[in-house]
Amino acid sequence: MSDVRPLPFIYQFAAGAVAGISEILVMYPLDVVKTRMQLQVSGGAGPQYHGVVDCIKQIVAKEGASRLYKGISSPVLMEAPKRATKFACNDEFQKIYKREFGNGKLTQSLSILSGASAGCCEAFVVVPFELVKIRLQDASSSYKGPIDVVRKIIAKEGVLAMYNGLESTLWRHGVWNSGYFGLIFQVRNLLPKAQSKTEQTRNDLIAGTIGGTFGSLLSTPFDVVKSRVQNTAVVPGAVRKYNWSCPALLTIYKEEGFKALYKGFVPKVLRLGPGGGILLVVFTGVMDFFRASYYK
């Protein structure tokens, strides 16, 4: 059974960083596929993908297998602060909300609230990295690398353009984290109580995978919007087709239908379902390691 003794914030931050990098190294190609499918406009110019396998085949055939890891430097740099912020802030918000609401124990409602709050904090950290990643993953990208993306965006669109898509990112992360941590709480309570480290790992993998799947189901429409917003350059005086989340959701729905709001869902859930399990297992394991050293 996992140790629950509290640790200082820095240990939670470090454990989240290790968990995030572990997940991204394993699951990144599916993130490239997800982005390509989300940027694809039905009947528009550019490659047309007919599912996850077809997208992977086209990318490998036309651009080479290495393209499946195109732009990974940005998310690797992002994953440490991103996942560290997710888990550390979630743990801190749980403490805050238990104290403020007078609950000695964590409830599912507080898990959802803590997850949403942590997601909003996470969004502020990830937006510039996500922007760079989206621009690099686009099939029509002509950027030479992350630094080239940043330099050109600032030169052509201004410094504030690095936070293009912040509002949609807040929605995506708030919704995903509330579903993820809310389901983890519920599933852990339904599973048989772990009596060993192996059983604890099993429970964390199941709970994290279910939480990641449900979080993906809730957040995918906002993820589609975020990808479209961040891949649209800011041009002074020009009206952007995709800008704020709700109008963008309506535009996509009217022009492409309801299914378009779930473009990239399959690769997203294939990544963040098992990825959510990997995150929870690694985070719990690293936290237990830190506790063994801290309390010895």
FIVOPA-846092 format. One line per 5 residues: number of its first residue (from 1); for each residue x, y, z of N, C-alpha, C. Coordinates in nm, 3 decimals, decimal comma, padded with zeros to 5 digits. Each point is the difference from the previous one (the first is absolute). Layout:
N
NUM = X:Y:Z:X:Y:Z:X:Y:Z | ...
This chain:
296
1 = 00,085:-00,120:00,000:-00,085:00,120:00,000:00,088:00,125:00,000 | -00,040:00,101:-00,076:00,081:00,122:-00,011:00,000:00,080:00,130 | 00,117:00,055:00,032:00,016:00,086:00,117:-00,070:00,133:-00,025 | -00,068:00,054:00,103:-00,074:00,125:-00,019:00,056:00,113:00,087 | 00,115:-00,020:00,064:00,057:00,106:00,082:00,036:00,120:-00,087
6 = -00,029:00,122:00,047:00,022:00,120:-00,082:00,148:00,029:-00,022 | 00,026:00,065:-00,113:00,136:00,043:-00,033:-00,003:00,147:-00,039 | 00,112:00,072:00,015:00,006:00,139:-00,046:-00,029:00,012:-00,149 | -00,043:00,118:-00,042:-00,042:00,028:-00,137:00,107:-00,040:-00,102 | 00,127:00,024:00,031:00,108:-00,025:-00,096:00,007:-00,148:-00,039
11 = -00,032:-00,090:00,095:00,001:-00,143:-00,030:-00,116:-00,037:-00,092 | -00,116:00,060:00,023:-00,114:-00,023:-00,089:00,032:00,050:-00,140 | 00,065:00,115:-00,007:00,036:00,060:-00,129:00,096:-00,091:-00,076 | 00,102:-00,052:00,071:00,100:-00,086:-00,064:-00,063:-00,131:-00,047 | -00,087:-00,058:00,080:-00,066:-00,126:-00,037:-00,088:00,019:-00,123
16 = -00,069:00,112:-00,006:-00,083:00,031:-00,117:00,084:00,017:-00,125 | 00,117:00,060:00,014:00,089:00,020:-00,114:00,049:-00,134:-00,056 | 00,041:-00,091:00,088:00,046:-00,132:-00,042:-00,113:-00,076:-00,070 | -00,120:00,007:00,058:-00,116:-00,069:-00,059:-00,031:00,054:-00,139 | 00,004:00,131:-00,016:-00,033:00,062:-00,128:00,098:-00,036:-00,110
21 = 00,129:00,004:00,030:00,101:-00,033:-00,101:-00,010:-00,147:-00,039 | -00,026:-00,087:00,097:-00,015:-00,143:-00,029:-00,116:-00,023:-00,097 | -00,111:00,069:00,024:-00,119:-00,017:-00,085:00,023:00,052:-00,141 | 00,062:00,116:-00,014:00,016:00,061:-00,133:00,096:-00,080:-00,087 | 00,103:-00,057:00,058:00,096:-00,079:-00,078:-00,065:-00,125:-00,059
26 = -00,097:-00,056:00,072:-00,067:-00,121:-00,047:-00,111:00,031:-00,099 | -00,076:00,106:00,023:-00,127:00,021:-00,071:00,002:00,113:-00,103 | 00,113:00,068:-00,022:00,001:00,120:-00,083:-00,050:-00,018:-00,143 | 00,035:-00,109:-00,073:-00,048:-00,011:-00,138:-00,152:00,014:-00,013 | -00,074:-00,047:00,099:-00,146:00,013:-00,005:-00,043:00,145:00,014
31 = 00,082:00,082:00,065:-00,032:00,143:00,011:00,017:00,068:-00,135 | 00,101:-00,041:-00,077:00,020:00,054:-00,135:-00,120:-00,036:-00,087 | -00,043:-00,125:00,007:-00,116:-00,046:-00,078:-00,125:00,078:00,040 | -00,020:00,018:00,129:-00,117:00,074:00,049:-00,003:00,142:-00,056 | 00,113:00,068:00,004:00,006:00,138:-00,047:-00,027:00,007:-00,150
36 = 00,059:-00,091:-00,078:-00,023:00,000:-00,145:-00,148:-00,016:-00,032 | -00,065:-00,090:00,071:-00,141:-00,026:-00,026:-00,088:00,117:00,043 | 00,040:00,069:00,105:-00,078:00,115:00,047:00,014:00,121:-00,092 | 00,116:00,015:-00,062:00,023:00,113:-00,090:-00,061:-00,023:-00,138 | -00,031:-00,124:-00,030:-00,057:-00,036:-00,130:-00,143:00,052:-00,012
41 = -00,023:00,083:-00,099:-00,135:00,052:-00,028:-00,062:-00,086:-00,108 | -00,118:-00,054:00,027:-00,065:-00,090:-00,095:-00,015:00,064:-00,138 | 00,053:-00,065:-00,102:-00,010:00,051:-00,137:00,098:00,112:-00,031 | 00,085:00,036:00,097:00,093:00,110:-00,020:00,129:-00,046:-00,066 | 00,093:00,094:-00,012:00,129:-00,031:-00,060:00,085:-00,079:00,099
46 = 00,104:-00,064:-00,051:00,089:-00,074:00,085:-00,039:-00,146:00,011 | 00,081:-00,079:00,071:-00,026:-00,144:00,012:-00,135:-00,027:00,066 | -00,066:-00,105:-00,042:-00,125:-00,044:00,061:00,024:-00,137:00,064 | -00,018:-00,007:00,131:00,028:-00,123:00,074:-00,131:-00,072:00,031 | 00,004:-00,133:-00,012:-00,120:-00,082:00,023:00,023:-00,095:00,117
51 = 00,036:00,057:00,112:00,022:-00,080:00,119:00,144:00,003:00,045 | 00,024:-00,057:00,117:00,132:00,004:00,062:00,105:-00,073:-00,083 | -00,033:-00,122:-00,042:00,097:-00,080:-00,076:00,033:00,066:-00,133 | -00,103:00,053:-00,069:00,023:00,067:-00,128:00,087:00,124:00,018 | -00,023:00,073:00,108:00,080:00,120:00,027:00,146:-00,037:00,022
56 = 00,024:-00,103:00,080:00,138:-00,043:00,026:00,067:-00,045:-00,130 | -00,074:-00,078:-00,082:00,054:-00,047:-00,128:00,038:00,115:-00,091 | -00,089:00,100:-00,009:00,028:00,113:-00,087:00,120:00,081:00,047 | 00,007:00,022:00,130:00,113:00,077:00,055:00,131:-00,072:-00,026 | 00,005:-00,130:00,028:00,123:-00,077:-00,019:00,039:-00,006:-00,148
61 = -00,101:-00,024:-00,087:00,028:-00,014:-00,143:00,046:00,131:-00,064 | -00,063:00,112:00,037:00,028:00,126:-00,065:00,109:00,083:00,069 | 00,013:-00,017:00,131:00,090:00,089:00,076:00,107:-00,074:00,078 | -00,012:-00,132:00,010:00,098:-00,077:00,075:-00,046:-00,028:00,142 | 00,049:-00,111:00,056:-00,042:-00,041:00,135:00,038:00,102:00,106
66 = 00,110:00,072:-00,022:00,045:00,098:00,100:-00,102:00,111:00,021 | -00,088:00,022:-00,101:-00,101:00,106:00,012:-00,099:-00,029:00,112 | -00,012:-00,127:00,040:-00,089:-00,036:00,110:00,050:00,056:00,133 | 00,126:00,043:00,000:00,055:00,063:00,120:00,036:00,147:-00,026 | -00,058:00,055:-00,110:00,024:00,141:-00,033:-00,056:00,088:00,110
71 = 00,081:00,093:00,048:-00,045:00,094:00,102:00,005:-00,054:00,141 | 00,064:-00,116:00,021:-00,002:-00,060:00,134:00,082:00,081:00,101 | 00,097:00,078:-00,049:00,083:00,077:00,094:-00,085:00,097:00,080 | -00,099:00,061:-00,066:-00,086:00,094:00,072:-00,083:-00,069:00,109 | -00,071:-00,111:-00,032:-00,075:-00,065:00,107:00,086:-00,064:00,108
76 = 00,122:-00,046:-00,036:00,088:-00,054:00,104:00,037:00,110:00,099 | 00,033:00,118:-00,054:00,029:00,114:00,088:-00,125:00,041:00,078 | -00,117:-00,019:-00,063:-00,126:00,038:00,063:-00,046:-00,101:00,103 | 00,026:-00,129:-00,024:-00,059:-00,104:00,084:00,041:00,010:00,146 | 00,127:00,035:00,025:00,043:00,010:00,139:-00,082:00,104:00,077
81 = -00,003:00,127:-00,044:-00,082:00,097:00,074:-00,150:-00,027:-00,012 | -00,044:-00,054:-00,115:-00,143:-00,024:-00,020:-00,054:-00,105:00,096 | 00,056:-00,120:-00,003:-00,050:-00,107:00,086:00,034:00,026:00,146 | 00,115:00,064:00,023:00,033:00,035:00,138:-00,105:00,095:00,056 | -00,039:00,099:-00,080:-00,104:00,094:00,043:-00,132:-00,072:00,022
86 = -00,035:-00,092:-00,092:-00,126:-00,075:00,011:-00,012:-00,071:00,135 | 00,099:-00,086:00,031:-00,009:-00,082:00,119:00,025:00,078:00,128 | 00,100:00,090:-00,004:00,031:00,077:00,120:-00,115:00,093:00,035 | -00,054:00,070:-00,099:-00,112:00,092:00,027:-00,125:-00,077:00,040 | -00,022:-00,117:-00,060:-00,117:-00,080:00,039:00,009:-00,039:00,147
91 = 00,118:-00,045:00,043:00,016:-00,037:00,140:-00,018:00,121:00,092 | 00,055:00,114:-00,040:-00,012:00,120:00,082:-00,145:00,049:00,007 | -00,071:-00,002:-00,114:-00,140:00,043:-00,001:-00,087:-00,095:00,083 | 00,034:-00,128:00,000:-00,075:-00,094:00,085:00,011:00,039:00,147 | 00,120:00,035:00,042:00,021:00,044:00,139:-00,079:00,127:00,029
96 = 00,007:00,096:-00,095:-00,068:00,128:00,018:-00,151:-00,019:00,010 | -00,056:-00,078:-00,094:-00,146:-00,016:-00,004:-00,051:-00,084:00,116 | 00,076:-00,098:00,045:-00,041:-00,076:00,119:-00,006:00,090:00,122 | 00,098:00,090:00,009:00,002:00,093:00,112:-00,112:00,103:-00,010 | -00,020:00,057:-00,119:-00,099:00,105:-00,018:-00,144:-00,052:00,012
101 = -00,023:-00,123:-00,045:-00,135:-00,057:00,006:-00,022:-00,082:00,126 | 00,102:-00,008:00,086:-00,015:-00,069:00,128:-00,014:-00,150:-00,013 | 00,060:-00,058:-00,103:-00,005:-00,145:-00,019:00,133:-00,062:00,040 | -00,007:-00,097:00,090:00,123:-00,068:00,040:00,050:-00,094:-00,106 | -00,092:-00,052:-00,082:00,037:-00,094:-00,105:-00,034:00,057:-00,137
106 = 00,073:-00,047:-00,099:-00,025:00,043:-00,137:-00,127:-00,065:-00,053 | -00,083:00,078:-00,069:-00,121:-00,051:-00,064:00,015:00,011:-00,152 | -00,093:-00,063:-00,072:00,010:00,009:-00,146:-00,022:00,143:-00,047 | -00,091:00,072:00,063:-00,024:00,140:-00,039:00,126:00,084:00,017 | 00,070:-00,022:00,110:00,124:00,075:00,024:00,109:-00,045:-00,096
111 = -00,001:-00,128:-00,039:00,097:-00,049:-00,098:-00,019:00,069:-00,134 | -00,128:00,014:-00,041:-00,032:00,066:-00,126:00,041:00,147:00,006 | -00,033:00,067:00,110:00,033:00,141:00,015:00,152:00,021:00,004 | 00,069:-00,086:00,071:00,147:00,010:00,007:00,063:-00,023:-00,137 | -00,053:-00,099:-00,072:00,052:-00,030:-00,133:-00,020:00,117:-00,096
116 = -00,120:00,059:00,002:-00,028:00,115:-00,088:00,092:00,117:00,033 | 00,021:00,025:00,129:00,086:00,111:00,043:00,145:-00,025:-00,043 | 00,046:-00,124:00,017:00,136:-00,034:-00,041:00,015:00,012:-00,152 | -00,105:-00,039:-00,073:00,003:00,010:-00,146:00,014:00,143:-00,048 | -00,068:00,092:00,067:00,010:00,142:-00,038:00,142:00,052:00,025
121 = 00,060:-00,040:00,113:00,138:00,040:00,026:00,094:-00,059:-00,105 | -00,023:-00,125:-00,035:00,081:-00,069:-00,100:-00,007:00,070:-00,135 | -00,119:00,050:-00,035:-00,020:00,065:-00,130:00,093:00,119:-00,019 | 00,019:00,079:00,104:00,087:00,118:-00,010:00,145:-00,041:-00,029 | 00,039:-00,118:00,049:00,136:-00,048:-00,021:00,020:-00,049:-00,143
126 = -00,102:-00,068:-00,055:00,021:-00,075:-00,125:-00,027:00,077:-00,128 | -00,075:00,111:00,005:-00,044:00,065:-00,124:00,114:00,030:-00,098 | 00,109:00,065:00,041:00,106:00,028:-00,099:00,060:-00,127:-00,060 | 00,019:-00,103:00,083:00,055:-00,127:-00,049:-00,096:-00,068:-00,096 | -00,129:00,003:00,034:-00,102:-00,060:-00,087:-00,004:00,073:-00,135
131 = 00,011:00,131:00,005:-00,002:00,079:-00,123:00,114:-00,041:-00,093 | 00,119:-00,012:00,055:00,117:-00,041:-00,078:-00,020:-00,141:-00,055 | -00,049:-00,090:00,084:-00,022:-00,138:-00,042:-00,099:-00,011:-00,115 | -00,112:00,072:00,009:-00,104:-00,003:-00,104:00,056:00,050:-00,132 | 00,074:00,111:00,005:00,055:00,057:-00,124:00,100:-00,098:-00,065
136 = 00,078:-00,072:00,081:00,098:-00,095:-00,053:-00,067:-00,127:-00,053 | -00,110:-00,041:00,062:-00,066:-00,125:-00,039:-00,085:00,015:-00,125 | -00,036:00,123:-00,036:-00,081:00,022:-00,120:00,073:-00,053:-00,124 | -00,075:-00,068:-00,086:00,060:-00,060:-00,120:00,065:00,104:-00,091 | -00,053:00,122:00,001:00,053:00,106:-00,087:00,109:00,083:00,067
141 = 00,044:-00,044:00,117:00,099:00,075:00,077:00,132:00,016:-00,076 | 00,053:00,122:00,002:00,131:00,026:-00,063:00,102:00,047:00,104 | -00,037:-00,010:00,126:00,089:00,043:00,107:00,118:-00,098:00,015 | 00,114:00,052:00,039:00,120:-00,080:00,013:00,013:-00,066:00,138 | -00,073:00,052:00,096:00,006:-00,054:00,135:-00,070:00,092:00,097
146 = -00,005:-00,036:00,129:-00,072:00,081:00,100:00,045:00,145:00,007 | 00,131:00,023:-00,003:00,051:00,137:00,010:-00,045:00,083:-00,120 | 00,000:-00,063:-00,117:-00,045:00,068:-00,122:-00,148:00,037:00,010 | -00,080:-00,089:00,059:-00,143:00,028:00,019:-00,018:00,122:00,089 | 00,068:00,000:00,113:-00,014:00,111:00,097:00,045:00,130:-00,064
151 = 00,113:-00,003:-00,067:00,055:00,122:-00,061:-00,096:00,058:-00,103 | -00,055:-00,085:-00,086:-00,088:00,047:-00,106:-00,136:00,046:00,054 | -00,052:-00,069:00,100:-00,129:00,041:00,057:00,013:00,138:00,064 | 00,106:00,019:00,079:00,020:00,129:00,066:00,022:00,111:-00,103 | 00,078:-00,030:-00,105:00,029:00,101:-00,102:-00,123:00,038:-00,081
156 = -00,083:-00,098:-00,035:-00,114:00,025:-00,088:-00,131:00,027:00,074 | -00,016:-00,060:00,118:-00,129:00,008:00,069:00,005:00,070:00,135 | 00,121:00,024:00,051:00,014:00,067:00,128:00,023:-00,097:00,115 | 00,053:00,050:00,110:00,033:-00,083:00,116:-00,125:-00,066:00,059 | -00,110:00,075:00,007:-00,121:-00,054:00,059:-00,058:-00,117:-00,079
161 = 00,039:-00,014:-00,126:-00,047:-00,112:-00,082:00,048:-00,133:00,055 | 00,105:00,000:00,083:00,047:-00,124:00,061:-00,105:-00,058:00,094 | -00,096:00,083:00,041:-00,110:-00,050:00,083:-00,130:-00,008:-00,079 | 00,014:-00,012:-00,131:-00,114:-00,024:-00,086:-00,066:-00,133:00,038 | -00,130:00,000:00,023:-00,069:-00,123:00,038:-00,008:-00,026:00,149
166 = 00,033:00,101:00,082:-00,003:-00,019:00,145:-00,140:-00,038:00,048 | -00,102:00,070:-00,050:-00,136:-00,026:00,048:-00,044:-00,143:-00,031 | 00,025:-00,048:-00,120:-00,038:-00,137:-00,035:00,085:-00,102:00,076 | 00,124:00,035:00,030:00,087:-00,088:00,078:-00,050:-00,011:00,144 | -00,049:00,111:00,055:-00,059:-00,003:00,135:-00,118:-00,096:00,003
171 = -00,085:00,007:-00,102:-00,114:-00,091:-00,008:00,049:-00,145:-00,010 | 00,096:-00,023:-00,091:00,046:-00,138:-00,023:00,057:-00,061:00,127 | 00,089:00,072:00,066:00,068:-00,055:00,117:-00,092:-00,006:00,122 | -00,085:00,101:00,016:-00,094:-00,003:00,112:-00,094:-00,118:-00,011 | -00,054:-00,022:-00,119:-00,095:-00,110:-00,021:00,071:-00,135:00,009
176 = 00,118:-00,013:-00,064:00,070:-00,129:00,002:00,039:-00,039:00,142 | 00,057:00,092:00,074:00,047:-00,031:00,135:-00,114:-00,031:00,096 | -00,113:00,071:-00,016:-00,114:-00,029:00,089:-00,052:-00,141:-00,027 | -00,007:-00,040:-00,128:-00,042:-00,136:-00,032:00,101:-00,104:00,044 | 00,127:00,030:-00,021:00,108:-00,093:00,034:00,006:-00,027:00,150
181 = 00,015:00,105:00,079:00,014:-00,020:00,144:-00,132:-00,041:00,066 | -00,113:00,047:-00,055:-00,129:-00,042:00,054:-00,024:-00,149:-00,018 | 00,035:-00,053:-00,118:-00,016:-00,143:-00,026:00,101:-00,083:00,078 | 00,123:00,051:00,014:00,100:-00,074:00,078:-00,052:-00,023:00,142 | -00,056:00,104:00,061:-00,053:-00,012:00,136:-00,107:-00,107:00,006
186 = -00,094:00,003:-00,095:-00,112:-00,093:00,001:00,045:-00,143:-00,027 | 00,087:-00,019:-00,100:00,044:-00,135:-00,037:00,085:-00,062:00,111 | 00,085:00,080:00,060:00,081:-00,053:00,111:-00,089:-00,052:00,113 | -00,109:00,068:00,028:-00,092:-00,044:00,106:-00,075:-00,127:-00,038 | -00,021:-00,022:-00,131:-00,073:-00,118:-00,045:00,088:-00,124:-00,011
191 = 00,130:00,021:-00,022:00,092:-00,113:-00,015:00,032:-00,063:00,136 | 00,035:-00,129:00,001:00,041:-00,064:00,126:00,120:00,071:00,059 | 00,000:00,016:00,131:00,110:00,070:00,067:00,131:-00,072:-00,022 | 00,102:00,075:-00,043:00,130:-00,059:-00,030:00,069:-00,047:00,127 | 00,055:-00,120:-00,006:00,072:-00,056:00,114:00,150:-00,010:-00,025
196 = 00,042:00,037:-00,121:00,142:-00,008:-00,035:00,031:00,107:-00,103 | 00,129:00,021:-00,026:00,042:00,097:-00,101:-00,049:-00,039:-00,138 | 00,001:-00,129:-00,029:-00,047:-00,047:-00,130:-00,148:00,031:-00,019 | -00,079:-00,025:00,103:-00,143:00,030:-00,007:-00,025:00,150:-00,008 | 00,083:00,079:00,069:-00,013:00,145:-00,007:00,029:00,050:-00,141
201 = 00,104:-00,054:-00,063:00,032:00,036:-00,138:-00,114:-00,036:-00,094 | -00,056:-00,119:00,021:-00,115:-00,043:-00,081:-00,117:00,097:00,014 | -00,033:00,035:00,125:-00,112:00,092:00,025:00,025:00,137:-00,061 | 00,124:00,049:00,013:00,033:00,132:-00,056:-00,008:-00,003:-00,152 | 00,047:-00,109:-00,060:-00,004:-00,011:-00,146:-00,145:-00,003:-00,051
206 = -00,086:-00,074:00,069:-00,142:-00,007:-00,038:-00,067:00,135:00,020 | 00,018:00,058:00,119:-00,065:00,127:00,031:00,049:00,112:-00,091 | 00,130:00,004:-00,024:00,056:00,105:-00,085:-00,043:-00,014:-00,145 | -00,010:-00,123:-00,048:-00,043:-00,022:-00,138:-00,146:00,040:-00,019 | -00,085:-00,040:00,094:-00,142:00,038:-00,008:-00,016:00,151:00,013
211 = 00,075:00,060:00,094:-00,006:00,146:00,017:00,046:00,073:-00,124 | 00,110:-00,048:-00,062:00,051:00,063:-00,121:-00,096:-00,013:-00,116 | -00,068:-00,114:-00,009:-00,097:-00,022:-00,107:-00,120:00,094:00,016 | -00,052:00,009:00,122:-00,116:00,086:00,025:00,037:00,148:-00,017 | 00,118:00,038:00,048:00,045:00,137:-00,018:00,012:00,037:-00,147
216 = 00,046:-00,095:-00,082:00,012:00,023:-00,144:-00,137:00,016:-00,065 | -00,096:-00,080:00,043:-00,136:00,009:-00,054:-00,059:00,138:00,026 | 00,023:00,053:00,118:-00,055:00,131:00,037:00,072:00,114:-00,071 | 00,130:-00,011:-00,017:00,080:00,116:-00,041:00,031:00,008:-00,149 | -00,025:-00,105:-00,076:00,041:-00,001:-00,141:-00,054:00,118:-00,082
221 = -00,129:00,039:00,012:-00,047:00,116:-00,077:00,083:00,126:00,026 | 00,038:00,023:00,125:00,082:00,117:00,032:00,143:-00,018:-00,052 | 00,045:-00,126:-00,009:00,133:-00,027:-00,055:00,002:00,028:-00,150 | -00,107:-00,036:-00,071:-00,011:00,030:-00,142:00,006:00,151:-00,023 | -00,079:00,073:00,080:-00,002:00,146:-00,010:00,139:00,057:00,027
226 = 00,065:-00,048:00,105:00,133:00,050:00,037:00,099:-00,019:-00,115 | -00,004:-00,117:-00,063:00,091:-00,026:-00,112:-00,025:00,096:-00,115 | -00,129:00,025:-00,031:-00,034:00,090:-00,110:00,042:00,144:00,033 | -00,026:00,042:00,124:00,034:00,136:00,041:00,151:00,022:-00,005 | 00,076:-00,095:00,054:00,144:00,019:00,009:00,071:-00,015:-00,134
231 = -00,066:-00,063:-00,096:00,061:-00,013:-00,132:-00,040:00,114:-00,093 | -00,075:00,099:00,052:-00,041:00,116:-00,078:00,084:00,120:00,039 | 00,074:00,054:-00,094:00,087:00,115:00,028:-00,082:00,124:00,034 | 00,054:00,080:00,090:-00,063:00,127:00,035:00,044:00,105:-00,102 | -00,095:00,050:-00,077:00,028:00,102:-00,101:-00,073:00,128:00,039
236 = 00,073:00,110:00,025:-00,064:00,126:00,041:-00,111:00,042:-00,097 | -00,116:00,030:00,056:-00,113:00,047:-00,081:-00,083:-00,110:-00,063 | 00,050:-00,125:00,003:-00,073:-00,111:-00,062:-00,087:-00,070:00,105 | -00,119:-00,039:-00,041:-00,090:-00,074:00,089:00,036:-00,147:-00,008 | 00,028:-00,060:00,113:00,040:-00,140:00,003:-00,122:-00,090:-00,001
241 = 00,006:-00,106:-00,079:-00,112:-00,094:-00,008:-00,020:-00,072:00,132 | 00,110:-00,041:00,062:-00,005:-00,069:00,129:00,067:00,089:00,104 | -00,073:00,034:00,105:00,056:00,086:00,102:-00,044:-00,046:00,139 | -00,124:00,033:00,039:-00,052:-00,042:00,130:-00,065:-00,137:-00,011 | -00,001:-00,074:00,109:-00,043:-00,140:-00,002:-00,144:-00,021:-00,046
246 = -00,095:00,066:00,063:-00,141:-00,026:-00,032:-00,036:00,035:-00,145 | 00,039:00,120:-00,050:-00,026:00,027:-00,142:00,071:-00,098:-00,093 | 00,122:-00,040:00,036:00,075:-00,094:-00,084:-00,067:-00,137:-00,002 | -00,051:-00,044:00,115:-00,073:-00,126:00,006:-00,121:00,003:-00,093 | -00,073:00,111:00,002:-00,118:00,014:-00,085:00,038:00,003:-00,148
251 = 00,111:00,069:-00,032:00,046:00,007:-00,139:00,035:-00,139:-00,053 | 00,076:-00,076:00,077:00,039:-00,135:-00,041:-00,123:-00,088:-00,015 | -00,092:00,011:00,096:-00,123:-00,081:-00,005:-00,083:00,032:-00,124 | -00,019:00,129:-00,030:-00,081:00,040:-00,115:00,064:-00,039:-00,133 | 00,132:00,016:-00,011:00,068:-00,024:-00,127:00,038:-00,146:-00,023
256 = 00,029:-00,073:00,108:00,054:-00,135:-00,017:-00,079:-00,109:00,072 | -00,099:00,041:00,082:-00,081:-00,098:00,070:00,054:-00,035:00,138 | -00,084:-00,070:00,078:00,035:-00,033:00,138:00,126:-00,087:00,008 | 00,016:-00,093:-00,094:00,116:-00,090:00,005:00,132:00,075:-00,006 | -00,001:00,118:-00,063:00,124:00,078:-00,012:00,049:00,048:00,136
261 = -00,092:00,013:00,097:00,040:00,042:00,134:00,079:-00,109:00,072 | -00,005:-00,120:-00,055:00,074:-00,112:00,060:00,110:-00,051:-00,094 | 00,045:00,087:-00,090:00,114:-00,036:-00,084:00,123:-00,025:00,089 | 00,067:-00,107:-00,030:00,119:-00,032:00,079:-00,031:-00,069:00,131 | -00,129:-00,034:00,024:-00,036:-00,061:00,128:00,067:-00,135:00,020
266 = 00,001:-00,083:-00,107:00,057:-00,134:00,013:00,147:00,005:00,040 | 00,087:00,074:-00,074:00,140:00,006:00,045:00,015:00,069:00,135 | -00,088:00,097:00,028:00,008:00,069:00,130:-00,029:-00,098:00,114 | -00,108:-00,080:-00,016:-00,036:-00,091:00,107:00,096:-00,118:00,007 | 00,056:-00,040:-00,116:00,101:-00,105:00,001:00,126:00,045:00,072
271 = 00,026:00,132:-00,007:00,116:00,053:00,071:-00,032:00,027:00,147 | -00,108:00,077:00,025:-00,025:00,049:00,135:-00,077:-00,099:00,087 | -00,056:-00,106:-00,061:-00,057:-00,107:00,081:00,114:-00,075:00,068 | 00,077:-00,079:-00,076:00,117:-00,066:00,060:00,100:00,101:00,058 | 00,012:00,117:-00,067:00,091:00,102:00,051:-00,038:00,048:00,138
276 = -00,131:00,011:00,024:-00,047:00,039:00,134:00,037:-00,105:00,103 | -00,003:-00,127:-00,041:00,043:-00,106:00,090:00,148:00,007:00,028 | 00,080:00,022:-00,105:00,145:00,013:00,018:00,033:00,116:00,093 | -00,067:00,113:-00,021:00,023:00,117:00,084:-00,023:-00,032:00,148 | -00,115:-00,063:00,029:-00,035:-00,026:00,140:00,094:-00,102:00,062
281 = 00,035:-00,105:-00,075:00,089:-00,103:00,053:00,138:00,058:00,030 | 00,056:00,076:-00,095:00,133:00,057:00,020:-00,002:00,104:00,112 | -00,102:00,086:00,000:-00,007:00,103:00,104:-00,009:-00,065:00,139 | -00,087:-00,100:00,015:-00,015:-00,067:00,129:00,129:-00,069:00,041 | 00,066:-00,067:-00,096:00,125:-00,070:00,030:00,111:00,095:00,043
286 = 00,013:00,111:-00,071:00,104:00,097:00,035:-00,029:00,066:00,135 | -00,127:00,030:00,026:-00,037:00,058:00,130:00,031:-00,098:00,114 | -00,027:-00,128:-00,021:00,032:-00,100:00,103:00,151:-00,009:00,023 | 00,076:00,013:-00,110:00,147:-00,001:00,012:00,047:00,121:00,081 | -00,057:00,117:-00,029:00,038:00,121:00,073:-00,038:-00,012:00,149
291 = -00,117:-00,058:00,028:-00,043:-00,014:00,139:00,094:-00,093:00,078 | 00,044:-00,107:-00,066:00,091:-00,094:00,066:00,129:00,070:00,040 | 00,047:00,092:-00,084:00,123:00,074:00,032:-00,025:00,113:00,101 | -00,115:00,068:-00,015:-00,032:00,117:00,083:-00,028:-00,039:00,145 | -00,067:-00,114:00,020:-00,045:-00,037:00,134:00,090:-00,106:00,068
296 = 00,111:-00,035:-00,064:00,084:-00,103:00,061:00,076:00,055:00,121
